[in-house]
Amino acid sequence: MLTGKQLILATKPFAKETRWKSWYYTCSTAVILAGLFAGTAFLPWLLLRILCSILTGLVIVRMFVIYHDYQHHTILYQSKTAKVLFSAFGVFILAPASIWKRSHDYHHAHNSKLFTASIGSFPIMTQQKFLESTPAERRSYLAARHPVTIMFGYFSMFMIGMCVRSFRSSPSRHIDSLIALILHFAAGTLLFVYMGWLSLLLLLIVPFFIACGIGAYLFYAQHNFPGVTFRDKEGWCHDNAAMASSSYMKTNAFWNWVTGNIGYHHIHHLNSRIPFYRLPETMAAIPELQQAKTTSFSPKAIAACLKLKIWSPEANKMIPLSQLQTRPVPVRAVAV
């Protein structure tokens, strides 16, 4: 069985892009996305416009995964054309390059570590930390992990988390976050004024709501699923974080296309330089990668992921609030 450095080295042959494939998948996805936007805007039948709007949201998810690969320097590295294209897409999707790359690189370097900042990740509290927290801290923690927060990722994760908070924290460093917000609201205003509320809904709100909601859930379920384990800083290692704390999301061919194979998340965390279109090939070639912890898009699997709230070191697993063991705070003896 390959483990540790040997397992990582086994993935190296797959960490090479085929340049024409990278451009093909990027351009074909961009063309499909543009065509769906055009169909949403100009088709004369409302039902087809609604269908195009929904499909637009799904294709935005795929384009985001390709953007994500570019930010890892996995595909189209040092291409000036790609830099312009993906910089524009980052602003468009409310995840500008300055905040996305910084937060996502931090996430990869600290995935599954306890007691680190939750930059780029959903926060994790241990049972003890939760019991010792104030009511306000508990409410804030549970709100960040709430299904409604994830569903409304358009506002919570992207608009507020990626843009508002990043710009407020460092205006000079994240000026692209402000630009993204201004352009987004300007586009919404123009759509409403010149094309009406229905076009605003179908061209902006519906596709962004779908894309950001799916994106937020993917990011959550990839690291918050039954069987996930976490470690403190001393017990942390890269390969274990990938295999024990990142899921393989089993999906059909349609969802694999929509999500750009990001469901092979354990492999992506093991070696982020493997292009998204080579992840299935990598898994098929290395038996050890086929032993991944799994989840899926089934209602049962989604419910199982969403109910997990707190890390229990005693049970070595994430638990729902219903399993929280409330214990009285020990009283220290006072010398007299």
Secondary structure as a PSIPRED ss2 file (coil, helix, strand):
# PSIPRED VFORMAT (PSIPRED V4.0)

   1 M C   1.000  0.000  0.000
   2 L C   1.000  0.000  0.000
   3 T C   1.000  0.000  0.000
   4 G H   0.000  1.000  0.000
   5 K H   0.000  1.000  0.000
   6 Q H   0.000  1.000  0.000
   7 L H   0.000  1.000  0.000
   8 I H   0.000  1.000  0.000
   9 L H   0.000  1.000  0.000
  10 A H   0.000  1.000  0.000
  11 T C   1.000  0.000  0.000
  12 K H   0.000  1.000  0.000
  13 P H   0.000  1.000  0.000
  14 F H   0.000  1.000  0.000
  15 A C   1.000  0.000  0.000
  16 K C   1.000  0.000  0.000
  17 E C   1.000  0.000  0.000
  18 T C   1.000  0.000  0.000
  19 R H   0.000  1.000  0.000
  20 W H   0.000  1.000  0.000
  21 K H   0.000  1.000  0.000
  22 S H   0.000  1.000  0.000
  23 W H   0.000  1.000  0.000
  24 Y H   0.000  1.000  0.000
  25 Y H   0.000  1.000  0.000
  26 T H   0.000  1.000  0.000
  27 C H   0.000  1.000  0.000
  28 S H   0.000  1.000  0.000
  29 T H   0.000  1.000  0.000
  30 A H   0.000  1.000  0.000
  31 V H   0.000  1.000  0.000
  32 I H   0.000  1.000  0.000
  33 L H   0.000  1.000  0.000
  34 A H   0.000  1.000  0.000
  35 G H   0.000  1.000  0.000
  36 L H   0.000  1.000  0.000
  37 F H   0.000  1.000  0.000
  38 A H   0.000  1.000  0.000
  39 G H   0.000  1.000  0.000
  40 T H   0.000  1.000  0.000
  41 A H   0.000  1.000  0.000
  42 F H   0.000  1.000  0.000
  43 L C   1.000  0.000  0.000
  44 P C   1.000  0.000  0.000
  45 W C   1.000  0.000  0.000
  46 L H   0.000  1.000  0.000
  47 L H   0.000  1.000  0.000
  48 L H   0.000  1.000  0.000
  49 R H   0.000  1.000  0.000
  50 I H   0.000  1.000  0.000
  51 L H   0.000  1.000  0.000
  52 C H   0.000  1.000  0.000
  53 S H   0.000  1.000  0.000
  54 I H   0.000  1.000  0.000
  55 L H   0.000  1.000  0.000
  56 T H   0.000  1.000  0.000
  57 G H   0.000  1.000  0.000
  58 L H   0.000  1.000  0.000
  59 V H   0.000  1.000  0.000
  60 I H   0.000  1.000  0.000
  61 V H   0.000  1.000  0.000
  62 R H   0.000  1.000  0.000
  63 M H   0.000  1.000  0.000
  64 F H   0.000  1.000  0.000
  65 V H   0.000  1.000  0.000
  66 I H   0.000  1.000  0.000
  67 Y H   0.000  1.000  0.000
  68 H H   0.000  1.000  0.000
  69 D H   0.000  1.000  0.000
  70 Y H   0.000  1.000  0.000
  71 Q H   0.000  1.000  0.000
  72 H C   1.000  0.000  0.000
  73 H C   1.000  0.000  0.000
  74 T C   1.000  0.000  0.000
  75 I C   1.000  0.000  0.000
  76 L C   1.000  0.000  0.000
  77 Y C   1.000  0.000  0.000
  78 Q C   1.000  0.000  0.000
  79 S C   1.000  0.000  0.000
  80 K H   0.000  1.000  0.000
  81 T H   0.000  1.000  0.000
  82 A H   0.000  1.000  0.000
  83 K H   0.000  1.000  0.000
  84 V H   0.000  1.000  0.000
  85 L H   0.000  1.000  0.000
  86 F H   0.000  1.000  0.000
  87 S H   0.000  1.000  0.000
  88 A H   0.000  1.000  0.000
  89 F H   0.000  1.000  0.000
  90 G H   0.000  1.000  0.000
  91 V H   0.000  1.000  0.000
  92 F H   0.000  1.000  0.000
  93 I C   1.000  0.000  0.000
  94 L C   1.000  0.000  0.000
  95 A C   1.000  0.000  0.000
  96 P C   1.000  0.000  0.000
  97 A H   0.000  1.000  0.000
  98 S H   0.000  1.000  0.000
  99 I H   0.000  1.000  0.000
 100 W H   0.000  1.000  0.000
 101 K H   0.000  1.000  0.000
 102 R H   0.000  1.000  0.000
 103 S H   0.000  1.000  0.000
 104 H H   0.000  1.000  0.000
 105 D H   0.000  1.000  0.000
 106 Y H   0.000  1.000  0.000
 107 H H   0.000  1.000  0.000
 108 H H   0.000  1.000  0.000
 109 A H   0.000  1.000  0.000
 110 H H   0.000  1.000  0.000
 111 N C   1.000  0.000  0.000
 112 S C   1.000  0.000  0.000
 113 K E   0.000  0.000  1.000
 114 L C   1.000  0.000  0.000
 115 F C   1.000  0.000  0.000
 116 T C   1.000  0.000  0.000
 117 A C   1.000  0.000  0.000
 118 S C   1.000  0.000  0.000
 119 I C   1.000  0.000  0.000
 120 G C   1.000  0.000  0.000
 121 S C   1.000  0.000  0.000
 122 F C   1.000  0.000  0.000
 123 P C   1.000  0.000  0.000
 124 I C   1.000  0.000  0.000
 125 M C   1.000  0.000  0.000
 126 T E   0.000  0.000  1.000
 127 Q H   0.000  1.000  0.000
 128 Q H   0.000  1.000  0.000
 129 K H   0.000  1.000  0.000
 130 F H   0.000  1.000  0.000
 131 L H   0.000  1.000  0.000
 132 E H   0.000  1.000  0.000
 133 S C   1.000  0.000  0.000
 134 T C   1.000  0.000  0.000
 135 P H   0.000  1.000  0.000
 136 A H   0.000  1.000  0.000
 137 E H   0.000  1.000  0.000
 138 R H   0.000  1.000  0.000
 139 R H   0.000  1.000  0.000
 140 S H   0.000  1.000  0.000
 141 Y H   0.000  1.000  0.000
 142 L H   0.000  1.000  0.000
 143 A H   0.000  1.000  0.000
 144 A H   0.000  1.000  0.000
 145 R C   1.000  0.000  0.000
 146 H C   1.000  0.000  0.000
 147 P H   0.000  1.000  0.000
 148 V H   0.000  1.000  0.000
 149 T H   0.000  1.000  0.000
 150 I H   0.000  1.000  0.000
 151 M H   0.000  1.000  0.000
 152 F C   1.000  0.000  0.000
 153 G H   0.000  1.000  0.000
 154 Y H   0.000  1.000  0.000
 155 F H   0.000  1.000  0.000
 156 S H   0.000  1.000  0.000
 157 M H   0.000  1.000  0.000
 158 F H   0.000  1.000  0.000
 159 M H   0.000  1.000  0.000
 160 I H   0.000  1.000  0.000
 161 G H   0.000  1.000  0.000
 162 M H   0.000  1.000  0.000
 163 C H   0.000  1.000  0.000
 164 V H   0.000  1.000  0.000
 165 R H   0.000  1.000  0.000
 166 S H   0.000  1.000  0.000
 167 F H   0.000  1.000  0.000
 168 R H   0.000  1.000  0.000
 169 S H   0.000  1.000  0.000
 170 S C   1.000  0.000  0.000
 171 P C   1.000  0.000  0.000
 172 S C   1.000  0.000  0.000
 173 R C   1.000  0.000  0.000
 174 H C   1.000  0.000  0.000
 175 I H   0.000  1.000  0.000
 176 D H   0.000  1.000  0.000
 177 S H   0.000  1.000  0.000
 178 L H   0.000  1.000  0.000
 179 I H   0.000  1.000  0.000
 180 A H   0.000  1.000  0.000
 181 L H   0.000  1.000  0.000
 182 I H   0.000  1.000  0.000
 183 L H   0.000  1.000  0.000
 184 H H   0.000  1.000  0.000
 185 F H   0.000  1.000  0.000
 186 A H   0.000  1.000  0.000
 187 A H   0.000  1.000  0.000
 188 G H   0.000  1.000  0.000
 189 T H   0.000  1.000  0.000
 190 L H   0.000  1.000  0.000
 191 L H   0.000  1.000  0.000
 192 F H   0.000  1.000  0.000
 193 V H   0.000  1.000  0.000
 194 Y H   0.000  1.000  0.000
 195 M H   0.000  1.000  0.000
 196 G C   1.000  0.000  0.000
 197 W H   0.000  1.000  0.000
 198 L H   0.000  1.000  0.000
 199 S H   0.000  1.000  0.000
 200 L H   0.000  1.000  0.000
 201 L H   0.000  1.000  0.000
 202 L H   0.000  1.000  0.000
 203 L H   0.000  1.000  0.000
 204 L H   0.000  1.000  0.000
 205 I H   0.000  1.000  0.000
 206 V H   0.000  1.000  0.000
 207 P H   0.000  1.000  0.000
 208 F H   0.000  1.000  0.000
 209 F H   0.000  1.000  0.000
 210 I H   0.000  1.000  0.000
 211 A H   0.000  1.000  0.000
 212 C H   0.000  1.000  0.000
 213 G H   0.000  1.000  0.000
 214 I H   0.000  1.000  0.000
 215 G H   0.000  1.000  0.000
 216 A H   0.000  1.000  0.000
 217 Y H   0.000  1.000  0.000
 218 L H   0.000  1.000  0.000
 219 F H   0.000  1.000  0.000
 220 Y H   0.000  1.000  0.000
 221 A H   0.000  1.000  0.000
 222 Q C   1.000  0.000  0.000
 223 H C   1.000  0.000  0.000
 224 N C   1.000  0.000  0.000
 225 F C   1.000  0.000  0.000
 226 P C   1.000  0.000  0.000
 227 G C   1.000  0.000  0.000
 228 V C   1.000  0.000  0.000
 229 T C   1.000  0.000  0.000
 230 F C   1.000  0.000  0.000
 231 R E   0.000  0.000  1.000
 232 D C   1.000  0.000  0.000
 233 K C   1.000  0.000  0.000
 234 E C   1.000  0.000  0.000
 235 G C   1.000  0.000  0.000
 236 W C   1.000  0.000  0.000
 237 C C   1.000  0.000  0.000
 238 H H   0.000  1.000  0.000
 239 D H   0.000  1.000  0.000
 240 N H   0.000  1.000  0.000
 241 A H   0.000  1.000  0.000
 242 A H   0.000  1.000  0.000
 243 M H   0.000  1.000  0.000
 244 A H   0.000  1.000  0.000
 245 S H   0.000  1.000  0.000
 246 S C   1.000  0.000  0.000
 247 S C   1.000  0.000  0.000
 248 Y E   0.000  0.000  1.000
 249 M E   0.000  0.000  1.000
 250 K E   0.000  0.000  1.000
 251 T C   1.000  0.000  0.000
 252 N C   1.000  0.000  0.000
 253 A H   0.000  1.000  0.000
 254 F H   0.000  1.000  0.000
 255 W H   0.000  1.000  0.000
 256 N H   0.000  1.000  0.000
 257 W H   0.000  1.000  0.000
 258 V H   0.000  1.000  0.000
 259 T C   1.000  0.000  0.000
 260 G C   1.000  0.000  0.000
 261 N C   1.000  0.000  0.000
 262 I C   1.000  0.000  0.000
 263 G C   1.000  0.000  0.000
 264 Y E   0.000  0.000  1.000
 265 H H   0.000  1.000  0.000
 266 H H   0.000  1.000  0.000
 267 I H   0.000  1.000  0.000
 268 H H   0.000  1.000  0.000
 269 H H   0.000  1.000  0.000
 270 L H   0.000  1.000  0.000
 271 N C   1.000  0.000  0.000
 272 S C   1.000  0.000  0.000
 273 R C   1.000  0.000  0.000
 274 I C   1.000  0.000  0.000
 275 P C   1.000  0.000  0.000
 276 F H   0.000  1.000  0.000
 277 Y H   0.000  1.000  0.000
 278 R H   0.000  1.000  0.000
 279 L H   0.000  1.000  0.000
 280 P H   0.000  1.000  0.000
 281 E H   0.000  1.000  0.000
 282 T H   0.000  1.000  0.000
 283 M H   0.000  1.000  0.000
 284 A H   0.000  1.000  0.000
 285 A H   0.000  1.000  0.000
 286 I C   1.000  0.000  0.000
 287 P H   0.000  1.000  0.000
 288 E H   0.000  1.000  0.000
 289 L H   0.000  1.000  0.000
 290 Q H   0.000  1.000  0.000
 291 Q H   0.000  1.000  0.000
 292 A C   1.000  0.000  0.000
 293 K C   1.000  0.000  0.000
 294 T E   0.000  0.000  1.000
 295 T E   0.000  0.000  1.000
 296 S E   0.000  0.000  1.000
 297 F C   1.000  0.000  0.000
 298 S C   1.000  0.000  0.000
 299 P H   0.000  1.000  0.000
 300 K H   0.000  1.000  0.000
 301 A H   0.000  1.000  0.000
 302 I H   0.000  1.000  0.000
 303 A H   0.000  1.000  0.000
 304 A H   0.000  1.000  0.000
 305 C H   0.000  1.000  0.000
 306 L H   0.000  1.000  0.000
 307 K C   1.000  0.000  0.000
 308 L C   1.000  0.000  0.000
 309 K C   1.000  0.000  0.000
 310 I E   0.000  0.000  1.000
 311 W E   0.000  0.000  1.000
 312 S E   0.000  0.000  1.000
 313 P C   1.000  0.000  0.000
 314 E C   1.000  0.000  0.000
 315 A C   1.000  0.000  0.000
 316 N C   1.000  0.000  0.000
 317 K E   0.000  0.000  1.000
 318 M E   0.000  0.000  1.000
 319 I E   0.000  0.000  1.000
 320 P C   1.000  0.000  0.000
 321 L H   0.000  1.000  0.000
 322 S H   0.000  1.000  0.000
 323 Q H   0.000  1.000  0.000
 324 L C   1.000  0.000  0.000
 325 Q C   1.000  0.000  0.000
 326 T C   1.000  0.000  0.000
 327 R C   1.000  0.000  0.000
 328 P C   1.000  0.000  0.000
 329 V C   1.000  0.000  0.000
 330 P C   1.000  0.000  0.000
 331 V C   1.000  0.000  0.000
 332 R C   1.000  0.000  0.000
 333 A C   1.000  0.000  0.000
 334 V C   1.000  0.000  0.000
 335 A C   1.000  0.000  0.000
 336 V C   1.000  0.000  0.000
